[in-house]
Structure formats: C-alpha cells, structure tokens
Amino acid sequence: MRANLGTYSIMITTHDTLLQAFRRVHHSVREALLIACEELPFEQLSGEATLAAGDTVYAIDRIAERAYLEAITQEIASLVSVVVIGEGLPAGEIVLPLGSQRSDAQWIVITDPIDGTRGLMFQKRPAWVVTGITRNRGSATSLADIEVAVQTELPLVKQYLCDEFWAIRGEGAQGERWNRMAGVSEPLTLQPSTVSEVTHGFGTVCSFFAGGREVLGKIADELSHRLLQGTDLAEARIFEDQYASTAGQLAGLFQGQDRFVIDLRPLLAPWLREHGKPLPHCCHPYDLSAKLIADEAGVVLSNPKGGQLDAPLDTETPVAWVGYANPRLREMIEPVLIDVIRDILG
C-alpha cells in the first residue's frame, strides 16, 4: 500500500477527485443519520452531549461527527494529509492522518457534519452536511479561499427525495436529487430568483434563538416598512422563514425559493452589552463552509455593510451575513438595510 501512496496523493490533489471523495464522505454521514433517525427515539437523539466551541452538541451531532471522521479518514486522509476544522472536534480541529503536522497538511477542510441539528433530531425539517476545501495557506486561510464545496441534504425519515449540491471555483454550481427508494439520481438546475421586487416572496431577518429578538424584530419591521412604502401594510407582503440552518437558507436562495436572507446577530453585541444581555447564538464560519455553491450559482453574498463576506476558518468567530437572490434585489435592499441598521443600532 505504501508504495502507491505517492501516486494516490497526486490524484487526490485535483479538484474533481476531491469533490468525488467528499461526496462519498457526505453520503456516509447521510446513511448513518438515516439509520439513527429510523432506529432511535427523539429523546435519545436530542440528549445534550456537551457544550462545544460555538454551539451545543447533541447526541445526534456525535453520530454525524463520528461518521464524517471515519469516512474522511478512509476516503482522503489515507492518501493525503488534511486539517479538518469543525464543530465538536477537540479544540475545533484535527489533523489527519493522526500524528501529522498542521503545517505539512496539503488541504484545509472546514465542515459542519450536521447543520440544522435541532430540526432533524425532532424530524421537523431536513438538515445538511456542508464542506469547504481549500489549499493550506496557513493561518491566513479564510472562507474566501475555498476552492471546492459540497452540500448534502440529510432527509427526514418520511422523506424519500433528497438533494445534493456542489461547486468548483470558476466552474459553476451543480446539483442532483436522489430518490433513496429507487436508488437513482437526476440532475438539478440551480436557479436563484430573477424577480426584482420583494412583495409576495420570502425574505428573512434571522431570529432563531432567544436574545436580541426585540432589536431584530424592530429591524425586520422597519426594513419591511421602508421597502413596502406605498403598499397596503395590512396585507402580508413579505413572508419570513426561520429555517434554523444556514445551509438550508443558502439552498433556499440558490434554488429560487427566497429573495433575501439577513443574519445580523453578531451586530447586536454592543447594544446587548449596554443593556446587560448576552449575545444570542450566532452563525459561525463552518455554517458557511459551502457558501461557494451559492456564489457560483449567482447568489449575491455580502457582509451587512456591503463588503465581501469572509471569515477565518475556525469554529468560534461570529459571522453576520446577507444573501440576495440577484444583483437587482441587492441594489434595492442594501442601501435601505444599511440605513435601518444605522438608525436602530447606531
């Protein structure tokens, strides 16, 4: 086996071989969680395992993490050294194969083996396994460096169709829909909404968890009021969807289901400190590890001030982000959003 390692290491350096290997990793996680959700009761899956860096880790998270690490060890780390960054890992990362040095790793992988834990463990909504892969550029490596991304749906037990999306930088985004009963897949076209108005569509200001809702709700109401001036505000014009999964929200954008998503939770920190309140649970870089798919599909992603959406590859940095389905929606919404944030948060 060792005699062939050099050849395999060369093969695993191509984007396409990385993509196919990580798709297999994701399929392993999907299979493990399907079995767990079919066989184990809600109470067992939702048992709290520990409070890890970045988030609460439940029993179902441990199943996903174990399946992910076993699969990546078999599919990739037996051939080339990688740094794996993710929620639930000791100190937030591990270098594989074990005993390897971080500085010697060829690739950095940032992942959330299950984004949308709470929805899946109670069988309310699907979750996602997401992965972004980039060459190891040392401590300065960031989300902007991601070269390959994969996002795979973790379906409900009653759900027989589930989606998978992937992208290689500069080559566009692709997808497939898997029929797990028939064992066949068919191509999916990723098409963000081309509509240039917000009325009668979904647009969300994220407020999943307790903490800061009075401010987030005020921002959401004021944004809607300013965007909908001249319309009958007594009628429902903009619909919200509080899907507690960043990957699920991005999928909604690049599949044409949502017009915009706004996650401002980290911006609340000064106001909350001033009022003696804790910061709510925030989005982290691993939640956005597959954002390249949205980028390549044509979704416009930015930070709330309109600049580039970027973050270090870690498990703790709180990330605020905004996604627009198309450039015309960004032109309409972004200046208003910036004004609303300034007026309410200062």
C-alpha positions as CSV (number, residue, x, y, z in Angstrom):
1,M,0.0,0.0,0.0
2,R,2.7,2.5,0.9
3,A,4.3,2.0,-2.5
4,N,1.3,3.5,-4.2
5,L,0.8,6.4,-1.8
6,G,2.7,8.9,-3.9
7,T,0.5,8.2,-6.9
8,Y,-2.7,8.4,-5.0
9,S,-1.5,11.7,-3.3
10,I,-1.1,13.2,-6.8
11,M,-4.6,12.0,-7.8
12,I,-6.2,13.5,-4.7
13,T,-4.8,16.9,-5.5
14,T,-7.2,17.6,-8.3
15,H,-10.5,19.4,-7.7
16,D,-12.6,16.7,-9.2
17,T,-11.1,13.9,-7.2
18,L,-11.5,15.9,-4.1
19,L,-15.1,16.6,-5.0
20,Q,-15.9,13.0,-5.6
21,A,-14.2,11.9,-2.4
22,F,-16.1,14.4,-0.3
23,R,-19.4,13.5,-1.9
24,R,-18.7,9.9,-0.7
25,V,-17.9,11.3,2.8
26,H,-21.2,13.1,2.8
27,H,-23.1,10.0,1.7
28,S,-21.6,8.1,4.6
29,V,-22.9,10.8,7.0
30,R,-26.4,10.7,5.3
31,E,-26.6,7.0,5.6
32,A,-25.5,7.0,9.3
33,L,-28.1,9.6,10.2
34,L,-30.9,7.9,8.3
35,I,-30.3,4.7,10.2
36,A,-30.1,6.6,13.5
37,C,-33.3,8.6,12.9
38,E,-35.1,5.4,11.9
39,E,-34.0,3.4,14.9
40,L,-33.6,5.8,17.8
41,P,-36.3,7.8,19.6
42,F,-36.3,11.7,19.7
43,E,-35.3,11.7,23.3
44,Q,-32.1,9.7,22.7
45,L,-31.1,11.8,19.6
46,S,-31.7,15.0,21.4
47,G,-29.7,14.2,24.5
48,E,-27.2,17.0,25.2
49,A,-23.7,15.7,24.9
50,T,-21.6,18.8,25.7
51,L,-21.2,22.5,25.1
52,A,-18.5,22.7,22.4
53,A,-16.9,25.7,20.9
54,G,-19.5,27.5,19.0
55,D,-22.7,25.6,19.9
56,T,-24.4,22.9,22.0
57,V,-23.6,19.4,20.8
58,Y,-26.3,16.9,20.9
59,A,-26.2,13.1,20.7
60,I,-27.2,13.2,17.0
61,D,-24.2,15.5,16.4
62,R,-21.9,12.9,17.7
63,I,-23.3,10.3,15.3
64,A,-22.7,12.7,12.4
65,E,-19.2,13.7,13.5
66,R,-18.1,10.1,14.0
67,A,-19.4,9.1,10.6
68,Y,-17.7,12.1,9.0
69,L,-14.3,11.5,10.6
70,E,-14.4,7.8,9.8
71,A,-15.3,8.5,6.2
72,I,-12.7,11.2,5.6
73,T,-10.0,9.0,7.2
74,Q,-10.8,6.3,4.7
75,E,-11.5,8.3,1.6
76,I,-8.9,11.1,1.9
77,A,-6.6,11.1,4.9
78,S,-5.2,7.7,3.9
79,L,-3.9,9.4,0.8
80,V,-3.1,12.9,1.7
81,S,-2.8,15.0,4.9
82,V,-5.6,17.3,5.8
83,V,-6.6,19.8,8.5
84,V,-10.3,19.3,9.5
85,I,-12.0,22.2,11.2
86,G,-15.5,21.7,12.6
87,E,-17.9,22.0,15.4
88,G,-17.5,19.2,18.0
89,L,-13.8,18.5,17.3
90,P,-11.2,18.8,20.1
91,A,-10.1,22.4,20.1
92,G,-12.2,22.8,16.9
93,E,-9.8,21.0,14.6
94,I,-7.9,17.8,13.9
95,V,-5.1,16.9,11.6
96,L,-5.4,13.7,9.7
97,P,-3.8,11.2,9.5
98,L,-3.2,11.3,13.2
99,G,0.3,12.4,14.1
100,S,0.6,14.7,11.1
101,Q,1.7,18.3,11.5
102,R,-0.7,21.1,10.6
103,S,2.0,22.9,8.6
104,D,2.5,19.8,6.4
105,A,-1.2,19.3,5.5
106,Q,-2.0,19.9,1.9
107,W,-5.6,20.8,2.3
108,I,-7.8,22.5,4.9
109,V,-11.3,21.3,5.3
110,I,-14.0,23.2,7.2
111,T,-17.2,21.4,7.8
112,D,-20.4,21.2,9.7
113,P,-21.4,17.5,9.7
114,I,-24.9,18.4,10.5
115,D,-26.2,21.9,10.1
116,G,-29.8,22.1,11.3
117,T,-29.4,19.6,14.1
118,R,-32.5,20.7,16.1
119,G,-34.9,20.4,13.1
120,L,-33.6,16.9,12.1
121,M,-33.5,15.4,15.6
122,F,-37.1,16.2,16.1
123,Q,-38.0,15.3,12.5
124,K,-39.3,18.7,11.7
125,R,-37.0,19.8,8.9
126,P,-34.1,18.3,7.0
127,A,-30.5,19.2,7.9
128,W,-27.4,19.4,5.8
129,V,-23.8,18.3,5.8
130,V,-21.6,21.0,4.4
131,T,-17.9,21.0,3.5
132,G,-15.5,23.6,2.0
133,I,-12.0,22.6,0.9
134,T,-9.0,24.9,0.2
135,R,-5.3,24.6,-0.1
136,N,-3.4,25.1,3.2
137,R,-2.3,28.7,3.2
138,G,-1.5,28.8,6.9
139,S,-3.3,30.8,9.5
140,A,-4.4,33.4,6.9
141,T,-6.6,30.9,5.1
142,S,-10.2,32.1,5.0
143,L,-13.6,31.3,3.6
144,A,-12.7,33.4,0.5
145,D,-10.1,30.8,-0.3
146,I,-12.5,27.9,-0.6
147,E,-12.0,26.1,-3.9
148,V,-14.4,23.2,-3.7
149,A,-17.7,22.9,-1.7
150,V,-20.3,20.2,-1.2
151,Q,-23.7,20.4,0.5
152,T,-25.8,17.3,1.0
153,E,-29.3,17.2,2.4
154,L,-29.9,15.0,5.5
155,P,-33.5,13.9,4.9
156,L,-36.4,13.2,7.3
157,V,-37.3,9.6,7.7
158,K,-40.5,10.1,5.9
159,Q,-38.7,11.9,3.0
160,Y,-37.7,9.8,0.0
161,L,-36.2,12.6,-2.2
162,C,-33.1,14.5,-1.0
163,D,-30.8,17.0,-2.7
164,E,-27.0,17.4,-3.1
165,F,-25.2,20.4,-4.4
166,W,-21.5,21.1,-5.2
167,A,-19.2,23.7,-6.8
168,I,-15.7,24.1,-8.0
169,R,-14.5,27.7,-8.1
170,G,-14.9,29.2,-11.5
171,E,-16.9,26.2,-12.9
172,G,-20.4,27.0,-11.7
173,A,-22.6,25.0,-9.3
174,Q,-24.4,21.7,-9.9
175,G,-26.9,19.5,-8.1
176,E,-28.6,16.2,-8.0
177,R,-31.8,14.9,-6.5
178,W,-31.5,11.4,-5.1
179,N,-34.5,9.0,-4.8
180,R,-33.5,6.9,-1.9
181,M,-36.3,4.4,-2.5
182,A,-35.4,3.8,-6.1
183,G,-31.7,4.3,-5.7
184,V,-31.4,6.7,-8.6
185,S,-30.4,10.4,-9.1
186,E,-31.4,13.1,-11.5
187,P,-29.7,16.4,-12.3
188,L,-31.0,19.6,-10.6
189,T,-30.7,23.1,-12.0
190,L,-29.7,25.8,-9.5
191,Q,-31.6,29.0,-10.4
192,P,-31.9,31.9,-7.9
193,S,-35.0,34.0,-8.2
194,T,-34.8,36.6,-11.0
195,V,-37.6,38.7,-9.5
196,S,-36.6,42.3,-8.8
197,E,-39.1,43.1,-6.0
198,V,-39.7,41.8,-2.5
199,T,-43.5,41.6,-2.5
200,H,-45.2,38.2,-2.3
201,G,-41.8,36.5,-1.7
202,F,-39.8,35.1,1.2
203,G,-37.3,37.4,2.9
204,T,-36.0,36.8,6.4
205,V,-34.2,38.6,9.2
206,C,-32.8,35.7,11.2
207,S,-34.0,35.4,14.8
208,F,-33.8,31.7,15.6
209,F,-32.9,31.8,19.3
210,A,-33.6,33.8,22.4
211,G,-31.6,37.0,22.7
212,G,-32.0,40.3,20.9
213,R,-35.3,39.5,19.3
214,E,-36.7,42.9,20.3
215,V,-34.0,44.5,18.2
216,L,-34.0,42.1,15.3
217,G,-37.8,42.3,15.1
218,K,-37.6,46.1,15.1
219,I,-35.0,45.9,12.2
220,A,-37.2,43.5,10.3
221,D,-40.3,45.6,10.7
222,E,-38.6,48.8,9.8
223,L,-36.9,47.3,6.8
224,S,-40.3,45.9,5.5
225,H,-42.0,49.3,6.2
226,R,-39.4,51.2,4.1
227,L,-39.2,48.6,1.3
228,L,-43.0,48.5,1.1
229,Q,-43.8,52.2,1.2
230,G,-46.9,52.9,-0.8
231,T,-48.4,49.4,-0.4
232,D,-51.1,48.1,2.0
233,L,-49.1,47.1,5.0
234,A,-52.2,45.4,6.5
235,E,-51.7,42.7,3.8
236,A,-48.9,40.1,4.1
237,R,-46.4,41.2,1.5
238,I,-43.1,39.7,2.7
239,F,-43.0,36.2,4.2
240,E,-40.4,35.0,6.7
241,D,-39.0,31.5,7.1
242,Q,-36.9,31.0,10.2
243,Y,-35.1,27.9,8.9
244,A,-32.5,27.3,11.7
245,S,-29.9,26.1,9.2
246,T,-27.6,28.5,7.3
247,A,-27.0,25.8,4.7
248,G,-30.8,25.4,4.3
249,Q,-31.1,29.2,3.9
250,L,-28.5,29.3,1.2
251,A,-30.2,26.4,-0.6
252,G,-33.4,28.5,-0.5
253,L,-31.6,31.3,-2.2
254,F,-29.9,29.4,-4.9
255,Q,-33.0,27.3,-5.6
256,G,-35.2,30.3,-6.1
257,Q,-37.3,29.9,-3.0
258,D,-36.1,33.1,-1.2
259,R,-35.5,36.7,-2.2
260,F,-33.2,37.6,0.6
261,V,-31.8,36.4,4.0
262,I,-30.3,38.7,6.6
263,D,-28.4,37.4,9.6
264,L,-27.3,40.3,11.8
265,R,-26.9,38.6,15.2
266,P,-23.2,39.5,15.8
267,L,-24.0,43.2,15.2
268,L,-26.2,43.2,18.3
269,A,-23.2,42.7,20.7
270,P,-22.7,46.4,21.7
271,W,-26.5,47.0,22.3
272,L,-26.9,43.8,24.3
273,R,-23.8,44.6,26.4
274,E,-25.2,48.0,27.1
275,H,-28.5,46.5,28.3
276,G,-26.8,43.7,30.3
277,K,-27.9,40.9,28.0
278,P,-25.9,38.1,26.5
279,L,-25.3,37.7,22.7
280,P,-27.5,35.1,21.1
281,H,-26.1,32.0,19.4
282,C,-24.6,33.3,16.1
283,C,-23.6,31.9,12.7
284,H,-20.0,30.7,12.5
285,P,-17.6,30.1,9.6
286,Y,-18.4,26.3,9.5
287,D,-22.0,27.1,8.8
288,L,-20.9,29.0,5.7
289,S,-18.4,26.4,4.6
290,A,-20.3,25.6,1.4
291,K,-21.1,29.2,0.5
292,L,-19.1,28.8,-2.7
293,I,-22.1,26.9,-4.1
294,A,-24.3,30.0,-3.7
295,D,-21.5,32.2,-5.1
296,E,-21.2,30.0,-8.2
297,A,-25.0,29.8,-8.6
298,G,-25.2,33.6,-8.8
299,V,-26.5,34.5,-5.3
300,V,-25.0,37.8,-4.1
301,L,-23.5,37.3,-0.6
302,S,-22.0,40.2,1.4
303,N,-21.5,41.4,4.9
304,P,-24.1,43.8,6.3
305,K,-22.1,46.9,5.3
306,G,-22.0,45.7,1.7
307,G,-18.4,44.4,1.6
308,Q,-17.0,41.0,1.0
309,L,-18.4,38.1,3.1
310,D,-15.3,36.5,4.6
311,A,-14.2,34.9,7.9
312,P,-11.3,32.9,9.3
313,L,-11.5,29.2,9.2
314,D,-12.4,28.5,12.9
315,T,-15.4,27.4,15.0
316,E,-15.8,30.5,17.2
317,T,-15.9,33.7,15.1
318,P,-19.4,35.1,14.9
319,V,-20.4,36.0,11.3
320,A,-23.0,38.4,10.1
321,W,-24.1,37.9,6.5
322,V,-26.6,38.9,3.9
323,G,-27.8,37.0,0.8
324,Y,-29.6,38.4,-2.1
325,A,-31.1,36.3,-4.8
326,N,-29.9,38.6,-7.6
327,P,-28.0,41.9,-8.1
328,R,-31.2,43.9,-8.6
329,L,-32.5,42.9,-5.3
330,R,-29.3,43.9,-3.7
331,E,-29.4,47.3,-5.3
332,M,-32.9,47.8,-3.9
333,I,-32.5,46.3,-0.4
334,E,-28.9,47.0,0.6
335,P,-29.0,50.8,1.0
336,V,-32.2,50.6,2.9
337,L,-30.8,47.9,5.2
338,I,-27.7,49.9,5.9
339,D,-29.8,52.9,6.9
340,V,-32.0,50.8,9.1
341,I,-29.1,49.2,10.9
342,R,-27.5,52.7,11.5
343,D,-30.8,54.2,12.7
344,I,-31.5,51.3,15.2
345,L,-28.1,50.1,16.3
346,G,-26.2,53.3,15.8
